Amino acid sequence: MGTTPDRDYDRYLSSRGQDHTWTGALDNGTANNYLQRSPESAKDGNSCAIELDTFHGLDHGGLRQREDVGARVAEVGIVLPIVPKHASSSLPDGGGGGGGGGDEKEKNDVSEANDEKTPLQKTDELEKRENWSSKMDFLLSVIGYAVDLANVWRFPYLCYKNGGGAFLVPYFSVLIFGAMPVFFMELCLGQFHRQGPITVWKMAPMFKGIGMASCFMAYIVAFYYNIIIGWSFFYLFSSFTSALPWTSCGSSWNSDRCWETSWSFNATNGANRTYSKNTSVTSTLEFFERGVLGVHQSAGLEDLGEFRWQLVLCTLLTFCLLYFCLWKGVKTTGKIVYVTATMPYIILTILLVRGVMLPGAGMGIKYFITPDLAKLTNPQVWIDAAIQIFFSVGAGFGTHIAYASYNKFNNNCQKDVIVTVIVNSFTSIFAGFVIFSYLGYMSVKTQKHISQVATEGPGLVFNVYPEAIATLPGSTGWAIIFFFMLLTLGIDSAFGGLESPLTGLYDQFKNMLKMRYFREFLTLIVVGSAFLFSLPCLTEGGIYVFTILDTFAAGTSILFTVLCQVIAVSWFYGIKQFCEDVEKMTGNKPSIYWRICWKFVCPILLLIIVISSIISYVPLAYTTATGTYIYPFYANVIGWCIAMSSMLMIPGYALYKVLSTRGSLKERLALCISPEWEHDEIRQKKYVRRYHREHWLAI
């Protein structure tokens, strides 16, 4: 029996490790024992593993090749580890093995080593993919993307509207059995394959349209989401005055119906105006609608009017900020989130401490949390909860896949999911206490029931909240703090959304367009074009365009995309294969809870939500202080065309893939639904795993 020196034994062991494949010579005695498979040889689709007749310092020849079932590794140019021919006899504590036993051990070693590499990723030896600087960079980026403006302006209102504390029952039910499993799935896909939301679908080529749809929706959302950040900049700059501009009725944009909050509701004020619940309009609302948007100068979609140049400049500032956050990749964004992801909690805490000291704050918080269990029998409450939580975690936009693709292979992404959803849910509830403490105060101040004060969306953060702040001592400081918080809440979600199309396009075209500053140039094209497409929202009638995009760009379409994604991964790629992938990364096979949710609960839940969102559709309308604008029929058609433009990418690309693939219809379908690393096996051996019942019944 031969002996192996300690250093060569260590090298042999490390050569089988996931991160320690040897690719070059070590010394004169072992230089011939380590070979690298070239990218050119990988392209021919052949699969080979190297066997050595000797392990240390013997014959330089004696190399032979054999076919290996690990074609999924070799096909993409993975560096193959070197395995000694008679490994069992060369180990210090190994027993001798003759012919057949040694060959069997050898096959197991090669197969085991090959399986340790992910099938789609280019290894660090062939191509260096950017990584996060630290685990905290990634975690804060994911949290910052999930926690956005909707946590402040939508969840508190939905909770109040749908039964107070009782709303948490459907909210957490859908979170645990729907949104969280989808979130975990997306992180696993990106981290295992180390690919963006488009190229990751080499695992199921027919469904590449899912990645295209995700990136396209994230791109469209940037047209209007960044407008909100532009409004926040406008309010922030307007706050640097001794008297906040939305507190008075003496500005050029005010009408004769304007009413200042400081005026008495039971007497005629100095301007000879008497308050009327039906006709009077607060100065805060007039500032937003007339001073900021200029909507009173537009008759509707047919008359968008002129550009609001102050908003154009503020929005341009937003997109410039986004460009410099994104142009260098995750190395840059990973540092910015230390401010944008943490600052909102500091400011929310400050606002809560001040809010609970105001008269009526207790009443407002009581309305927020008091449970109305009867509401749980209303299906709409469950639908509202499902839509809110799916949108809140940000599933379906491809951002989670893009972010996770820059992770280290063995990162514990399950832990990241749990931490993120806990922080996200806590933020929503915490923001509810903050918001309703001020809404209770405004209810007392304006002598209105809280149901007349509580609202959602931009009306809450650009109307009700500024009005409450304006009545506080030191209102300028509170306004600056509040709108800075809105900026930090929105900006990391904004560049998180754009990271999806950027990573998707970069991975798709980086081999075709090799240039030194490709990332910077691509970022300029994506961010710059998004700004140009946002310009119609910055006109005097831009709010009407904004409402169309907000309703259709990522409504039913994002839910449909997530539904297709879950089905494609759990059923076509296969729950068994997906769980094996997760186990290779984390060392643990997903529990039965995850598997049942992925394969059954999530598809059923998402299908119900998609159908409900279509059935419950209400034609567009937008209400202003002067009345309600009913959108013309063609506006609704345009909206559905925007929604369908992304949804049709999924069946459209699937049809294209089937038609463009060579072979009989059966062979085409086999190749289209099978991972690319199995295509050689399908062509040569005519063996299709997805044509067997075991694949579909696996759990």
C-alpha positions as CSV (number, residue, x, y, z in Angstrom):
1,M,0.0,0.0,0.0
2,G,1.4,3.4,-1.0
3,T,1.5,6.4,1.4
4,T,0.5,10.0,0.7
5,P,2.5,12.9,2.2
6,D,0.5,15.1,4.6
7,R,0.7,18.1,2.3
8,D,-0.5,16.1,-0.7
9,Y,-3.2,14.5,1.4
10,D,-4.4,18.0,2.5
11,R,-4.4,19.2,-1.1
12,Y,-6.4,16.2,-2.2
13,L,-9.0,16.8,0.5
14,S,-9.2,20.5,-0.4
15,S,-9.5,19.7,-4.1
16,R,-12.8,18.0,-3.3
17,G,-14.1,21.0,-1.3
18,Q,-16.6,23.3,-2.7
19,D,-14.4,26.4,-2.6
20,H,-11.0,24.7,-3.1
21,T,-10.8,23.3,-6.6
22,W,-7.1,23.2,-7.7
23,T,-6.6,24.9,-11.0
24,G,-2.8,25.2,-11.3
25,A,0.5,23.6,-10.5
26,L,1.7,23.4,-6.9
27,D,5.3,22.3,-7.3
28,N,7.4,20.4,-9.7
29,G,6.4,17.1,-8.2
30,T,2.7,17.6,-8.5
31,A,2.4,20.0,-11.4
32,N,1.1,17.3,-13.7
33,N,-1.7,16.3,-11.3
34,Y,-3.8,19.4,-11.5
35,L,-5.5,20.3,-14.8
36,Q,-8.2,22.9,-15.7
37,R,-11.0,22.3,-18.1
38,S,-11.0,25.2,-20.6
39,P,-14.1,27.2,-21.5
40,E,-13.7,26.2,-25.1
41,S,-13.8,22.5,-24.4
42,A,-16.9,23.0,-22.2
43,K,-18.8,24.4,-25.2
44,D,-18.8,21.2,-27.1
45,G,-21.1,19.7,-24.5
46,N,-18.8,16.7,-23.7
47,S,-18.4,15.8,-20.1
48,C,-15.2,14.4,-18.8
49,A,-13.4,13.9,-15.5
50,I,-9.7,13.4,-15.1
51,E,-8.3,10.3,-13.5
52,L,-4.6,10.0,-12.5
53,D,-2.6,6.8,-12.6
54,T,-0.5,8.4,-10.0
55,F,-1.1,11.0,-7.3
56,H,2.3,12.2,-6.2
57,G,5.5,12.6,-8.2
58,L,5.2,9.7,-10.6
59,D,4.5,9.3,-14.3
60,H,3.6,12.5,-16.2
61,G,1.5,10.5,-18.6
62,G,-1.1,7.9,-18.0
63,L,-4.0,10.4,-18.1
64,R,-7.3,9.1,-19.5
65,Q,-10.7,10.5,-19.9
66,R,-14.1,8.9,-19.3
67,E,-17.7,10.1,-19.6
68,D,-19.4,11.3,-16.5
69,V,-23.0,11.7,-15.5
70,G,-22.1,15.1,-14.0
71,A,-22.7,16.8,-17.4
72,R,-24.6,19.6,-15.7
73,V,-21.3,20.8,-14.2
74,A,-19.0,20.4,-17.2
75,E,-21.5,21.9,-19.7
76,V,-21.1,25.4,-18.3
77,G,-17.3,25.4,-18.0
78,I,-16.9,24.4,-14.4
79,V,-13.4,23.6,-13.2
80,L,-13.3,19.8,-12.6
81,P,-11.5,18.6,-9.5
82,I,-8.7,16.1,-9.9
83,V,-9.4,12.7,-8.4
84,P,-6.7,10.1,-7.9
85,K,-7.3,6.8,-9.6
86,H,-7.0,4.7,-6.4
87,A,-7.9,7.2,-3.8
88,S,-8.9,4.7,-1.2
89,S,-5.4,3.1,-1.3
90,S,-3.6,6.4,-1.2
91,L,-5.2,7.7,2.0
92,P,-3.4,7.2,5.2
93,D,-6.3,5.5,6.9
94,G,-7.9,4.0,3.9
95,G,-8.2,0.3,3.3
96,G,-6.7,-1.3,0.2
97,G,-9.1,-1.9,-2.6
98,G,-8.6,-3.9,-5.7
99,G,-10.0,-3.3,-9.1
100,G,-13.8,-3.1,-8.7
101,G,-13.9,-1.5,-5.3
102,G,-11.5,1.2,-6.3
103,D,-13.4,2.0,-9.5
104,E,-16.6,2.3,-7.5
105,K,-15.0,4.6,-5.0
106,E,-13.6,6.6,-7.8
107,K,-17.0,7.1,-9.4
108,N,-18.5,8.2,-6.2
109,D,-15.7,10.7,-5.6
110,V,-16.1,12.3,-9.0
111,S,-19.8,12.4,-8.8
112,E,-19.7,13.9,-5.3
113,A,-17.2,16.5,-6.3
114,N,-19.1,17.5,-9.4
115,D,-22.3,17.9,-7.4
116,E,-20.7,20.4,-5.1
117,K,-20.7,23.0,-7.8
118,T,-23.8,24.9,-8.8
119,P,-24.8,24.1,-12.4
120,L,-25.3,27.6,-13.8
121,Q,-22.8,29.7,-12.0
122,K,-19.3,30.5,-13.4
123,T,-16.8,29.7,-10.7
124,D,-14.4,32.2,-9.4
125,E,-11.6,30.4,-11.3
126,L,-13.2,31.3,-14.6
127,E,-15.1,34.5,-13.9
128,K,-15.2,36.7,-10.8
129,R,-18.8,37.7,-9.9
130,E,-19.2,40.7,-7.6
131,N,-20.1,39.8,-4.0
132,W,-21.5,41.8,-1.1
133,S,-18.8,43.3,1.1
134,S,-20.4,41.7,4.1
135,K,-23.5,39.8,5.2
136,M,-24.9,43.0,6.8
137,D,-24.8,44.8,3.5
138,F,-27.0,42.2,1.9
139,L,-29.4,42.0,4.8
140,L,-29.9,45.7,5.1
141,S,-30.4,46.0,1.4
142,V,-33.1,43.4,1.4
143,I,-34.8,45.0,4.5
144,G,-34.5,48.5,2.9
145,Y,-36.2,47.2,-0.2
146,A,-39.0,45.5,1.6
147,V,-39.7,48.4,4.0
148,D,-41.0,51.2,1.9
149,L,-43.5,54.0,1.8
150,A,-46.4,51.5,1.8
151,N,-45.5,50.5,5.4
152,V,-46.3,54.1,6.4
153,W,-49.2,55.1,4.2
154,R,-51.1,51.8,3.3
155,F,-50.8,49.2,6.1
156,P,-52.0,51.5,9.0
157,Y,-55.1,52.5,7.0
158,L,-55.9,48.9,5.9
159,C,-55.5,47.7,9.5
160,Y,-58.0,50.4,10.7
161,K,-60.4,49.8,7.8
162,N,-60.4,46.0,8.1
163,G,-61.0,45.3,11.8
164,G,-58.1,46.9,13.6
165,G,-56.2,44.2,15.5
166,A,-58.3,41.5,13.9
167,F,-56.7,42.4,10.6
168,L,-53.4,40.9,11.9
169,V,-55.0,37.4,11.7
170,P,-55.3,37.3,7.9
171,Y,-52.1,39.4,7.5
172,F,-49.9,37.0,9.4
173,S,-51.7,33.9,7.9
174,V,-50.9,35.0,4.4
175,L,-47.4,36.1,5.4
176,I,-46.5,32.7,6.9
177,F,-48.1,30.4,4.3
178,G,-47.8,32.6,1.2
179,A,-45.4,35.6,1.0
180,M,-42.6,34.2,3.2
181,P,-42.2,30.9,1.2
182,V,-42.1,32.9,-2.1
183,F,-39.5,35.3,-0.6
184,F,-37.4,32.3,0.5
185,M,-37.7,30.7,-2.9
186,E,-36.5,33.8,-4.7
187,L,-33.4,34.2,-2.5
188,C,-32.5,30.5,-3.0
189,L,-32.8,30.8,-6.8
190,G,-30.5,33.8,-7.0
191,Q,-28.0,32.5,-4.5
192,F,-27.7,29.0,-5.8
193,H,-27.5,29.8,-9.5
194,R,-25.6,33.2,-9.0
195,Q,-27.6,34.6,-11.9
196,G,-30.0,37.6,-12.4
197,P,-33.7,37.3,-12.8
198,I,-33.5,36.6,-16.5
199,T,-30.6,34.1,-17.0
200,V,-31.6,32.2,-13.8
201,W,-34.3,30.5,-15.9
202,K,-31.7,28.3,-17.7
203,M,-33.1,25.9,-15.1
204,A,-36.4,25.9,-17.0
205,P,-35.8,27.6,-20.4
206,M,-39.4,27.8,-21.4
207,F,-40.2,30.1,-18.4
208,K,-37.6,32.7,-19.2
209,G,-40.4,35.1,-19.9
210,I,-41.1,35.2,-16.1
211,G,-37.7,36.9,-15.6
212,M,-38.3,39.3,-18.5
213,A,-41.7,40.2,-17.0
214,S,-40.3,40.8,-13.6
215,C,-37.6,43.1,-14.9
216,F,-40.0,45.0,-17.1
217,M,-42.5,45.6,-14.3
218,A,-39.7,46.8,-12.0
219,Y,-38.7,49.2,-14.8
220,I,-42.2,50.5,-15.3
221,V,-42.7,51.0,-11.5
222,A,-39.7,53.4,-11.6
223,F,-41.7,55.7,-13.9
224,Y,-44.0,56.7,-11.1
225,Y,-42.5,55.5,-7.8
226,N,-39.7,57.9,-8.1
227,I,-42.2,60.7,-8.6
228,I,-43.2,60.3,-5.0
229,I,-39.6,60.7,-3.9
230,G,-39.5,63.9,-6.0
231,W,-42.6,65.2,-4.2
232,S,-40.8,64.4,-0.9
233,F,-37.8,66.4,-2.0
234,F,-40.1,69.3,-2.9
235,Y,-41.7,69.3,0.5
236,L,-38.4,68.9,2.2
237,F,-37.0,72.0,0.4
238,S,-40.2,73.9,1.1
239,S,-39.9,73.2,4.8
240,F,-36.8,75.3,5.2
241,T,-38.8,78.4,6.1
242,S,-40.0,80.0,9.3
243,A,-43.6,79.5,8.3
244,L,-44.5,76.3,6.4
245,P,-46.1,77.2,3.0
246,W,-49.1,74.9,3.5
247,T,-50.3,76.6,6.6
248,S,-51.7,79.7,5.1
249,C,-54.3,80.7,2.5
250,G,-52.5,83.8,1.2
251,S,-50.5,82.2,-1.7
252,S,-51.1,82.6,-5.4
253,W,-52.4,79.0,-5.8
254,N,-55.0,79.3,-3.0
255,S,-58.7,79.6,-3.8
256,D,-61.5,81.4,-2.0
257,R,-62.5,78.1,-0.5
258,C,-59.2,77.8,1.4
259,W,-59.4,77.3,5.1
260,E,-56.4,77.5,7.5
261,T,-56.3,74.9,10.4
262,S,-55.6,77.6,12.9
263,W,-58.9,79.4,12.3
264,S,-61.8,78.8,14.5
265,F,-64.5,76.5,13.1
266,N,-67.3,78.3,14.9
267,A,-66.7,81.9,13.8
268,T,-66.0,84.1,10.8
269,N,-62.3,84.6,10.4
270,G,-60.3,87.6,9.3
271,A,-60.8,86.8,5.7
272,N,-64.6,86.9,6.1
273,R,-64.9,83.1,5.5
274,T,-67.0,80.7,7.4
275,Y,-66.1,77.1,7.7
276,S,-68.3,74.6,5.8
277,K,-67.7,70.8,5.9
278,N,-69.0,70.5,2.3
279,T,-67.1,73.3,0.6
280,S,-64.1,74.4,2.7
281,V,-60.7,73.0,1.7
282,T,-57.8,72.9,4.0
283,S,-54.7,75.0,3.1
284,T,-52.6,71.8,3.3
285,L,-54.7,70.0,0.6
286,E,-54.7,73.1,-1.6
287,F,-50.9,73.3,-1.3
288,F,-50.6,69.6,-2.5
289,E,-53.2,69.8,-5.3
290,R,-52.7,73.3,-6.5
291,G,-49.3,74.4,-5.2
292,V,-47.4,71.2,-5.9
293,L,-49.3,69.3,-8.6
294,G,-51.2,72.1,-10.3
295,V,-54.0,69.7,-11.0
296,H,-56.6,72.5,-11.0
297,Q,-55.1,73.8,-14.3
298,S,-55.8,70.4,-16.1
299,A,-59.1,69.2,-17.3
300,G,-58.0,65.6,-17.5
301,L,-56.0,63.2,-19.7
302,E,-56.9,65.2,-22.8
303,D,-55.4,68.3,-21.2
304,L,-52.2,67.5,-19.3
305,G,-51.0,71.1,-19.4
306,E,-47.4,72.3,-18.9
307,F,-44.6,70.8,-17.0
308,R,-44.2,71.6,-13.3
309,W,-40.6,72.5,-13.5
310,Q,-40.0,72.5,-9.8
311,L,-41.2,68.8,-9.8
312,V,-39.1,68.0,-12.9
313,L,-36.0,69.3,-11.1
314,C,-36.8,67.4,-7.9
315,T,-37.4,64.2,-9.8
316,L,-34.3,64.7,-11.8
317,L,-32.4,65.0,-8.5
318,T,-34.0,61.7,-7.5
319,F,-32.8,59.9,-10.6
320,C,-29.3,61.4,-10.4
321,L,-29.1,60.1,-6.8
322,L,-30.3,56.7,-8.0
323,Y,-27.7,56.6,-10.7
324,F,-24.8,57.2,-8.3
325,C,-26.2,54.6,-5.9
326,L,-26.4,52.0,-8.6
327,W,-23.5,52.6,-11.1
328,K,-20.9,50.7,-9.2
329,G,-23.1,47.8,-8.3
330,V,-23.8,46.3,-4.9
331,K,-20.5,47.5,-3.5
332,T,-22.0,51.0,-3.5
333,T,-25.6,50.2,-2.6
334,G,-24.4,48.0,0.2
335,K,-22.9,51.0,2.0
336,I,-25.8,53.5,1.3
337,V,-28.3,51.3,3.0
338,Y,-26.6,51.7,6.4
339,V,-28.2,55.1,6.4
340,T,-31.4,54.6,4.3
341,A,-32.4,51.4,6.0
342,T,-31.8,52.5,9.6
343,M,-32.7,56.2,9.7
344,P,-36.5,55.6,9.4
345,Y,-36.6,53.8,12.7
346,I,-34.8,56.6,14.5
347,I,-37.2,59.2,13.0
348,L,-40.3,57.1,13.6
349,T,-39.3,56.7,17.3
350,I,-38.9,60.4,17.6
351,L,-42.3,61.1,16.0
352,L,-44.0,58.5,18.2
353,V,-42.6,60.0,21.4
354,R,-44.0,63.4,20.3
355,G,-47.2,62.0,18.9
356,V,-48.3,60.2,22.1
357,M,-48.1,63.5,24.0
358,L,-50.7,65.1,21.8
359,P,-54.4,65.4,22.8
360,G,-56.5,62.6,21.1
361,A,-53.4,60.4,20.5
362,G,-54.8,57.7,22.7
363,M,-58.1,57.7,20.9
364,G,-56.4,57.4,17.5
365,I,-54.3,54.4,18.7
366,K,-57.4,52.8,20.1
367,Y,-59.1,53.0,16.7
368,F,-56.0,51.4,15.2
369,I,-55.7,48.4,17.4
370,T,-59.3,47.6,18.6
371,P,-60.2,44.3,17.0
372,D,-63.5,43.8,15.1
373,L,-63.6,40.0,14.7
374,A,-66.8,40.2,12.6
375,K,-64.7,41.7,9.8
376,L,-62.9,38.3,9.4
377,T,-65.9,36.9,7.7
378,N,-65.6,39.4,4.9
379,P,-63.5,37.8,2.0
380,Q,-62.3,41.3,1.0
381,V,-60.4,41.6,4.2
382,W,-58.4,38.5,3.4
383,I,-57.8,39.7,-0.1
384,D,-56.6,43.1,1.1
385,A,-54.2,41.4,3.6
386,A,-52.9,39.1,0.9
387,I,-52.2,41.9,-1.6
388,Q,-50.6,44.1,1.0
389,I,-48.2,41.4,2.3
390,F,-47.1,40.2,-1.1
391,F,-46.4,43.7,-2.3
392,S,-44.8,44.6,1.0
393,V,-42.1,41.8,0.8
394,G,-41.5,42.8,-2.8
395,A,-41.9,39.3,-4.4
396,G,-42.1,39.0,-8.2
397,F,-40.0,42.0,-9.2
398,G,-36.7,40.0,-9.5
399,T,-34.9,42.2,-6.9
400,H,-34.5,39.4,-4.4
401,I,-33.1,37.1,-7.1
402,A,-30.7,39.9,-8.2
403,Y,-29.6,40.7,-4.7
404,A,-29.1,37.1,-3.7
405,S,-27.0,36.3,-6.8
406,Y,-24.2,38.4,-5.2
407,N,-24.3,36.3,-2.0
408,K,-21.7,33.8,-1.0
409,F,-22.9,30.3,-1.9
410,N,-23.2,29.0,1.6
411,N,-25.1,32.0,3.0
412,N,-28.0,31.1,5.3
413,C,-30.7,32.8,3.3
414,Q,-33.5,31.1,5.4
415,K,-32.3,33.2,8.4
416,D,-32.3,36.3,6.2
417,V,-35.9,35.7,5.2
418,I,-37.1,35.3,8.8
419,V,-35.3,38.4,9.9
420,T,-36.6,40.5,7.0
421,V,-40.2,39.6,7.4
422,I,-40.1,40.2,11.2
423,V,-38.5,43.6,10.7
424,N,-41.0,44.4,7.9
425,S,-44.1,43.5,9.9
426,F,-42.8,45.3,13.0
427,T,-42.2,48.4,10.9
428,S,-45.8,48.3,9.6
429,I,-47.3,48.0,13.0
430,F,-44.9,50.5,14.6
431,A,-45.7,53.0,11.8
432,G,-49.4,52.4,12.5
433,F,-49.0,53.6,16.1
434,V,-47.1,56.7,14.9
435,I,-49.6,57.6,12.2
436,F,-52.7,57.1,14.3
437,S,-51.4,59.0,17.2
438,Y,-51.4,62.0,14.9
439,L,-54.7,61.1,13.2
440,G,-56.3,61.1,16.7
441,Y,-54.9,64.5,17.3
442,M,-56.2,65.8,14.0
443,S,-59.6,64.3,14.8
444,V,-59.8,66.4,17.9
445,K,-58.3,69.5,16.2
446,T,-60.7,69.5,13.3
447,Q,-63.7,68.2,15.2
448,K,-64.1,65.3,12.7
449,H,-64.6,61.6,13.3
450,I,-61.4,59.7,12.8
451,S,-62.9,57.9,9.8
452,Q,-63.1,61.3,8.0
453,V,-59.4,62.0,8.8
454,A,-57.9,58.6,8.1
455,T,-56.9,58.0,4.5
456,E,-54.3,56.0,2.6
457,G,-51.7,56.7,-0.1
458,P,-50.2,60.1,-0.9
459,G,-53.1,61.8,0.8
460,L,-51.9,60.6,4.1
461,V,-48.3,61.7,3.9
462,F,-48.7,64.8,1.8
463,N,-52.0,66.1,3.3
464,V,-53.0,64.8,6.7
465,Y,-49.6,64.4,8.3
466,P,-48.2,67.8,7.2
467,E,-51.4,69.4,8.5
468,A,-50.8,67.8,11.9
469,I,-47.1,68.8,11.9
470,A,-48.0,72.4,11.1
471,T,-49.9,72.8,14.4
472,L,-47.0,71.7,16.6
473,P,-44.5,74.0,18.2
474,G,-41.3,73.9,16.1
475,S,-43.2,72.8,13.1
476,T,-40.4,73.5,10.7
477,G,-38.1,71.0,12.4
478,W,-40.7,68.3,12.6
479,A,-41.5,68.8,8.9
480,I,-37.8,68.4,7.9
481,I,-37.5,65.3,10.0
482,F,-40.7,63.7,8.6
483,F,-39.9,64.3,4.9
484,F,-36.3,63.2,5.3
485,M,-37.8,59.9,6.7
486,L,-39.9,59.6,3.5
487,L,-36.8,60.0,1.4
488,T,-34.9,57.3,3.3
489,L,-37.9,55.0,3.1
490,G,-38.3,55.5,-0.6
491,I,-34.8,55.7,-2.0
492,D,-33.5,52.2,-1.0
493,S,-36.7,50.7,-2.4
494,A,-36.2,52.7,-5.6
495,F,-32.7,51.6,-6.3
496,G,-33.6,48.0,-5.2
497,G,-36.3,48.0,-7.8
498,L,-34.0,49.2,-10.6
499,E,-31.3,46.6,-9.6
500,S,-33.6,43.9,-11.0
501,P,-33.5,45.1,-14.7
502,L,-29.9,46.2,-14.3
503,T,-28.7,42.8,-13.1
504,G,-31.0,41.0,-15.5
505,L,-29.7,42.9,-18.5
506,Y,-26.1,42.8,-17.4
507,D,-26.1,39.0,-17.0
508,Q,-27.9,38.6,-20.3
509,F,-25.6,40.7,-22.4
510,K,-22.3,41.0,-20.6
511,N,-20.7,38.3,-22.9
512,M,-22.0,40.1,-26.0
513,L,-21.0,43.6,-25.1
514,K,-17.6,43.5,-23.3
515,M,-16.5,47.0,-22.4
516,R,-14.8,48.4,-19.4
517,Y,-17.6,50.6,-18.2
518,F,-20.5,48.5,-19.3
519,R,-22.2,48.6,-15.9
520,E,-22.0,52.3,-15.7
521,F,-23.2,52.7,-19.3
522,L,-26.1,50.3,-18.7
523,T,-27.1,52.1,-15.5
524,L,-27.2,55.4,-17.4
525,I,-29.4,54.0,-20.1
526,V,-31.9,52.4,-17.7
527,V,-32.0,55.3,-15.2
528,G,-32.0,58.0,-17.8
529,S,-34.8,56.4,-19.9
530,A,-36.9,55.8,-16.8
531,F,-36.7,59.5,-16.1
532,L,-37.8,60.4,-19.6
533,F,-40.8,58.1,-19.4
534,S,-41.7,59.7,-16.0
535,L,-42.1,63.2,-17.5
536,P,-45.8,62.9,-18.4
537,C,-46.4,62.4,-14.6
538,L,-44.7,65.8,-14.0
539,T,-47.3,67.9,-15.9
540,E,-50.2,69.7,-14.4
541,G,-52.4,66.7,-15.2
542,G,-49.6,64.3,-14.4
543,I,-51.5,62.9,-11.4
544,Y,-54.0,61.3,-13.8
545,V,-51.1,59.5,-15.6
546,F,-49.6,58.6,-12.2
547,T,-52.9,56.9,-11.1
548,I,-53.0,54.7,-14.3
549,L,-49.5,53.5,-13.7
550,D,-50.0,53.0,-10.0
551,T,-53.1,50.9,-10.6
552,F,-51.9,48.7,-13.5
553,A,-48.1,48.6,-13.7
554,A,-47.7,46.1,-10.9
555,G,-51.2,45.1,-9.8
556,T,-52.7,41.9,-11.2
557,S,-49.6,41.5,-13.4
558,I,-47.2,41.1,-10.5
559,L,-49.4,38.5,-8.8
560,F,-49.8,36.6,-12.0
561,T,-46.0,36.6,-12.5
562,V,-45.4,35.3,-8.9
563,L,-48.0,32.6,-9.6
564,C,-46.2,31.4,-12.7
565,Q,-42.8,31.6,-10.9
566,V,-44.0,29.3,-8.1
567,I,-45.5,26.8,-10.5
568,A,-42.4,26.8,-12.7
569,V,-40.0,26.1,-9.8
570,S,-42.1,23.8,-7.7
571,W,-43.6,21.7,-10.5
572,F,-41.5,21.9,-13.7
573,Y,-38.0,22.4,-12.2
574,G,-39.2,20.1,-9.5
575,I,-39.6,20.4,-5.8
576,K,-37.1,17.6,-5.2
577,Q,-34.4,19.2,-7.3
578,F,-35.0,22.6,-5.8
579,C,-34.7,21.2,-2.2
580,E,-31.5,19.4,-3.1
581,D,-30.1,22.8,-4.3
582,V,-31.1,24.4,-1.1
583,E,-29.5,21.6,0.9
584,K,-26.2,22.0,-1.0
585,M,-26.2,25.7,0.0
586,T,-27.4,25.6,3.6
587,G,-26.6,22.0,4.6
588,N,-30.2,21.4,5.6
589,K,-33.1,20.1,3.5
590,P,-36.1,22.4,3.6
591,S,-38.7,21.2,6.0
592,I,-42.1,19.8,5.1
593,Y,-43.6,23.3,5.8
594,W,-41.6,25.0,3.1
595,R,-42.3,22.1,0.6
596,I,-46.0,22.0,1.1
597,C,-46.3,25.8,0.8
598,W,-44.2,25.9,-2.3
599,K,-46.0,23.1,-4.1
600,F,-49.6,23.6,-3.0
601,V,-50.5,26.5,-0.7
602,C,-48.7,29.3,-2.6
603,P,-50.1,28.4,-6.1
604,I,-53.7,28.0,-4.8
605,L,-53.5,31.2,-2.7
606,L,-52.0,33.2,-5.6
607,L,-54.5,31.9,-8.1
608,I,-57.4,33.0,-5.8
609,I,-55.8,36.5,-5.4
610,V,-55.3,36.9,-9.1
611,I,-58.9,35.9,-9.9
612,S,-60.2,38.2,-7.1
613,S,-58.2,41.2,-8.3
614,I,-59.7,40.8,-11.8
615,I,-63.3,40.3,-10.6
616,S,-63.1,43.2,-8.1
617,Y,-61.7,45.7,-10.7
618,V,-63.4,49.1,-10.5
619,P,-63.0,51.6,-13.4
620,L,-60.6,54.4,-12.8
621,A,-61.5,57.6,-11.0
622,Y,-59.5,60.3,-9.1
623,T,-61.0,62.6,-6.5
624,T,-59.7,66.1,-5.9
625,A,-61.0,69.0,-3.8
626,T,-63.0,70.2,-6.8
627,G,-64.7,66.9,-7.6
628,T,-64.2,63.4,-8.9
629,Y,-62.6,62.9,-12.4
630,I,-64.0,59.8,-14.1
631,Y,-61.5,58.4,-16.5
632,P,-62.6,57.8,-20.1
633,F,-63.0,54.2,-21.3
634,Y,-59.9,54.3,-23.4
635,A,-57.8,55.1,-20.3
636,N,-58.9,51.8,-18.7
637,V,-58.0,50.0,-21.9
638,I,-54.6,51.6,-21.9
639,G,-54.2,50.5,-18.3
640,W,-55.0,46.9,-19.0
641,C,-52.6,47.0,-22.0
642,I,-49.8,48.1,-19.6
643,A,-50.7,45.2,-17.3
644,M,-50.9,42.7,-20.2
645,S,-47.6,43.9,-21.7
646,S,-45.7,42.2,-18.9
647,M,-48.1,39.2,-18.4
648,L,-48.0,38.2,-22.1
649,M,-44.2,38.0,-21.9
650,I,-44.6,34.7,-20.1
651,P,-46.8,32.7,-22.5
652,G,-45.3,34.6,-25.4
653,Y,-41.7,33.5,-24.7
654,A,-42.8,30.0,-23.9
655,L,-44.5,29.7,-27.3
656,Y,-41.4,31.2,-29.0
657,K,-39.1,28.8,-27.2
658,V,-41.1,25.7,-28.2
659,L,-41.3,26.8,-31.8
660,S,-37.6,27.7,-32.1
661,T,-36.3,24.5,-30.6
662,R,-35.4,21.7,-33.0
663,G,-36.8,18.2,-32.8
664,S,-40.2,16.6,-32.6
665,L,-42.9,18.2,-30.4
666,K,-42.1,15.7,-27.6
667,E,-38.4,16.5,-27.8
668,R,-39.0,20.2,-27.9
669,L,-41.2,20.1,-24.8
670,A,-38.6,18.0,-23.0
671,L,-35.8,20.4,-23.8
672,C,-37.9,23.5,-22.9
673,I,-39.0,22.3,-19.5
674,S,-35.7,20.7,-18.5
675,P,-32.6,22.5,-17.2
676,E,-30.0,23.2,-19.8
677,W,-27.4,21.0,-18.1
678,E,-29.7,18.0,-18.8
679,H,-30.1,18.7,-22.5
680,D,-27.1,16.4,-23.6
681,E,-28.6,13.6,-21.6
682,I,-32.0,14.1,-23.2
683,R,-30.5,14.2,-26.7
684,Q,-28.1,11.3,-26.3
685,K,-30.0,8.9,-24.0
686,K,-33.5,10.1,-24.7
687,Y,-34.1,10.1,-20.9
688,V,-36.4,12.9,-19.7
689,R,-36.8,13.1,-15.9
690,R,-39.9,15.3,-16.2
691,Y,-41.7,12.7,-18.3
692,H,-41.8,10.4,-15.2
693,R,-44.5,10.4,-12.6
694,E,-42.0,10.4,-9.8
695,H,-41.0,13.9,-10.7
696,W,-44.5,15.3,-10.4
697,L,-45.4,13.4,-7.2
698,A,-42.3,14.3,-5.3
699,I,-42.8,16.4,-2.1
